[in-house]
């Protein structure tokens, strides 16, 4: 019988600036898709996580949001 998932889940964080700027096909080919993975406690943090991380495409520290 499978075990319960527990409180900690693995989430993916994606840059919001790259998401806004990657509208054209040319920019989509140039930029690499860089995502961060981390874990969070779903009981303590039920809403989506937002963290400032370094984005190599933007070459800046930008806001990264949790995606599904």
Steps between C-alpha positions, in 0.01 A plus 500: 500500500647843406606739771335837561666796322547692822521873554805576283459522123741583217420823315645677194586871492504695171618856422217745443706746291603236248138389477392855410782561250482167313208594276683478167627178347853639461532570873360156585781334303774717653401471866552177684226380728654517849284385789581457867359210700451504874270357764236662712273396782146502361343539844699812596503658152181411312526793254751527217858579594683811368879530544767731357755286317775555242391457139785437252283606204419841653840521670322641809338393823131484412178374649442128448151358556381149559346327197283191480 
